[in-house]
Amino acid sequence: MVGRQLHMDGSFSDKTFAPGYGEFVTATNTELEALALAVPIDALPGPSPTELQVILNNALRILDTAKSGDWAATSATLKTMTDAWANFRAGGNVPKMLAAQMSDALNALTRAIGIRNFADASHTAIVVAEASLDLQLRHRPPAEIDLARFDLWVLQFLVDAEAGNYGAVKGDLATMEWILDRLDSSSSSQINTQLRDLRAAADAGNRAAANDAAGRLRDTLMRLKM
């Protein structure tokens, strides 16, 4: 596989990796390369495991229960997620870096829920959902995963806007634009206009308009994922 490496000075260089490689990390004083998963090399047959979908669905549910202040329901949902993760790991064949990523994310979510911090619980729930998608990439087409990732970044935008973290909001929008470049033309054309509306509302500081634009964008993503 041929890839591009970003250097600390902002420059790029080409990298060629042999087929059949697995996880690796290389580091120097100024550079870090890490690979946890490569598709289609690491793809697995069959549908995405139920446990990973349970984790994803319940991570999204936490965004609602934490916002409503129902911490008992939030804790119960977390228990469902951690049980699902334990069952999934027990089956083996989990890439080490992705396993560590999920475990770290669930631990961070546990801490956030323990202190009843809505902002941290929301952010870490999205991180857990992202970790689930990373693992599901072995079973689902990359285009599906990219659409799901895009939806998570819309949710992250809403969380950051709610917190008044406009620096993070700008980063969220930039990430959505990068993901948009990976989508097929039919999907990207439907999303592009609404993403521009979302950016315009954010740049104007119009929170109500941004929430409305984000809702329309999520509706479009839902239709595309069906």
Sequence and secondary structure as in RCSB ss.txt:
>XXXX:A:sequence
MVGRQLHMDGSFSDKTFAPGYGEFVTATNTELEALALAVPIDALPGPSPTELQVILNNALRILDTAKSGDWAATS
ATLKTMTDAWANFRAGGNVPKMLAAQMSDALNALTRAIGIRNFADASHTAIVVAEASLDLQLRHRPPAEIDLARF
DLWVLQFLVDAEAGNYGAVKGDLATMEWILDRLDSSSSSQINTQLRDLRAAADAGNRAAANDAAGRLRDTLMRLK
M
>XXXX:A:secstr
 EEEEE TTS EEEEE  TT   EEEE SS EEEE   TTTT  SSS  HHHHHHHHHHHHHHHHHHTT HHHHH
HHHHHHHHHHHHHHHT    HHHHHHHHHHHHHHHHHHHTT HHHHHHHHHHHHHHHHHHHTTTS HHHHHHHHH
HHHHHHHHHHHHTT HHHHHHHHHHHHHHHTTS HHHHHHHHHHHHHHHHHHHTT HHHHHHHHHHHHHHHHHHH
 
